[in-house]
C-alpha cells in the first residue's frame, strides 16, 4: 500500500472533477445525520442504511435481513467498547447484511460511524494500492480494507479530521 499523508490526500482531492451539485456531496450529510443521535439501531435503521449504501452503488439492492439482528448486536458492542476490538466482526457482519459486499459494508458503517470507518471502493483501492489492479478479489479482501482503514485513522489521529470534511463541504 502506498504511504498516505494528508498533504497528498488534500491535493489529490482538490484535483477531482466534482460536478456541483454532486449526488454524493448532497446526500452525505443527510445520511450521516440520520444515525448521528441514534443510541440503538433497529432493523428499520439498518435497512434504511443499506438503501442509502445502494443509492451510491451501481448494483441492485441486496439485503440479508436474517443477518441484521447480529449486526445490531455487534454495533452495540462496538459502540460501547473502549478498545473497539471487534472491527473485523462488525465489518464481516455488515458485509453479510449488504449481500456480501465489503464496499457496501464500509459505506454502511461509515454512515453509522463516520470517524471510525472510512468509505472504501475500487477507486480508493486503486489510489491506495496503485501496484495492483482493482479486481473484485483484491477490493473485497478484508485485510486490504483494514490496512486502508488503519492508515486513514492514523492520519485522522494527527488532528486532521476536519481537513477532509472541509474538502467536501466547500
For each residue, the residues with C-beta under 8 A, 3 or more apart:
1: 4 128 129 144 147 148 151
2: 127 128 129 130
3:
4: 1 8 9 128 151 152 155
5: 8 9 155
6: 9 10 155 158 160 163
7: 10 11
8: 4 5 11 12
9: 4 5 6 12 13 155 164
10: 6 7 13 14 163 164 167
11: 7 8 14 15
12: 8 9 15 16 127
13: 9 10 16 164 167
14: 10 11 167
15: 11 12
16: 12 13
17:
18: 22 25
19: 22
20: 25
21: 25 26
22: 18 19 25 26
23: 26 27 56
24: 27 28 56
25: 18 20 21 22 28 168
26: 21 22 23 30
27: 23 24 30 31 52 55 56
28: 24 25 31 32 168
29: 32 33
30: 26 27 33 34
31: 27 28 34 35 49 52 111
32: 28 29 35 36 110 111 114
33: 29 30 36
34: 30 31 38 45 48 49 52 111
35: 31 32 38 41 45 49 111 112
36: 32 33
37:
38: 34 35 41 45
39:
40: 76
41: 35 38 45 46 72 75 76 112
42: 45 46 72
43: 46 47 65 68 69 72
44: 47 48
45: 34 35 38 41 42 48 49
46: 41 42 43 49 50 68 71 72 97 108
47: 43 44 50 51 63 65 68
48: 34 44 45 51 52
49: 31 34 35 45 46 52 53 108 111 112
50: 46 47 53 54 61 63 97 98 104 108
51: 47 48 54 55 61
52: 27 31 34 48 49 55 56 107 108 111
53: 49 50 56 57 98 104 107 108 111
54: 50 51 57 59 60 61 62 104
55: 27 51 52
56: 23 24 27 52 53 107
57: 53 54 101 103 104 107
58:
59: 54 62 99 101
60: 54
61: 50 51 54
62: 54 59 98 99 100 101 104
63: 47 50 68 97 98 99
64: 67 68 96 97 99
65: 43 47 68
66: 69
67: 64 70 71 93 96 97
68: 43 46 47 63 64 65 71 72 97
69: 43 66 72 73
70: 67 73 74 93
71: 46 67 68 74 75 90 93 94 96 97
72: 41 42 43 46 68 69 75 76
73: 69 70 76 77
74: 70 71 77 78 86 89 90 93
75: 41 71 72 78 79 90 112
76: 40 41 72 73 79 80
77: 73 74 80 81 86
78: 74 75 81 84 86 87 90 113
79: 75 76 113
80: 76 77
81: 77 78 84 85 86
82:
83:
84: 78 81 87 116
85: 81
86: 74 77 78 81 89 90
87: 78 84 90 91 146 149
88: 91 92 142 146
89: 74 86 92 93
90: 71 74 75 78 86 87 93 94 109
91: 87 88 94 95 102 105 106 109 117 142 145 146
92: 88 89 95 96 105 142
93: 67 70 71 74 89 90 96 97
94: 71 90 91 97 98 104 105 106 108 109
95: 91 92 98 100 101 102 104 105
96: 64 67 71 92 93 100
97: 46 50 63 64 67 68 71 93 94 105 108
98: 50 53 62 63 94 95 101 104 105 108
99: 59 62 63 64 104
100: 62 95 96
101: 57 59 62 95 98 104 105 140
102: 91 95 105 106 120 139 140 141 142 145
103: 57 106 107 120 121 122 139 140
104: 50 53 54 57 62 94 95 98 99 101 107 108
105: 91 92 94 95 97 98 101 102 108 109
106: 91 94 102 103 109 110 117 118 119 120 121 145
107: 52 53 56 57 103 104 110 111 119
108: 46 49 50 52 53 94 97 98 104 105 111 112
109: 90 91 94 105 106 112 113 116 117
110: 32 106 107 113 114 117 118 119
111: 31 32 34 35 49 52 53 107 108 114
112: 35 41 49 75 108 109 117
113: 78 79 109 110 116 117
114: 32 110 111 117
115: 156 161
116: 84 109 113 153
117: 91 106 109 110 112 113 114 149
118: 106 110 124 148 149 152 153
119: 106 107 110 124
120: 102 103 106 124 125 139 145 148 149
121: 103 106 124 125 139
122: 103 125 126 134 139
123: 126 127 134
124: 118 119 120 121 127 128 148
125: 120 121 122 128 129 132 134 138 139 144 148
126: 122 123 129 130 134
127: 2 12 123 124 130
128: 1 2 4 124 125 147 148 151
129: 1 2 125 126 132 134 138 144
130: 2 126 127
131:
132: 125 129 135 138
133: 138
134: 122 123 125 126 129 138 139
135: 132 138 139
136: 139 140
137: 140 141
138: 125 129 132 133 134 135 141 144
139: 102 103 120 121 122 125 134 135 136 144
140: 101 102 103 136 137
141: 102 137 138 144 145
142: 88 91 92 102 145 146
143: 146 147
144: 1 125 129 138 139 141 147 148
145: 91 102 106 120 141 142 148 149
146: 87 88 91 142 143 149 150
147: 1 128 143 144 150 151
148: 1 118 120 124 125 128 144 145 151 152
149: 87 117 118 120 145 146 152 153
150: 146 147 153 154
151: 1 4 128 147 148 154 155
152: 4 118 148 149 155 156
153: 116 118 149 150 156 157
154: 150 151 157 158
155: 4 5 6 9 151 152 158 160
156: 115 152 153 160 161 164
157: 153 154
158: 6 154 155
159:
160: 6 155 156 163 164
161: 115 156 164 165
162: 165 166
163: 6 10 160 166 167
164: 9 10 13 156 160 161 167 168
165: 161 162 168 169
166: 162 163 169 170
167: 10 13 14 163 164 170
168: 25 28 164 165
169: 165 166
170: 166 167
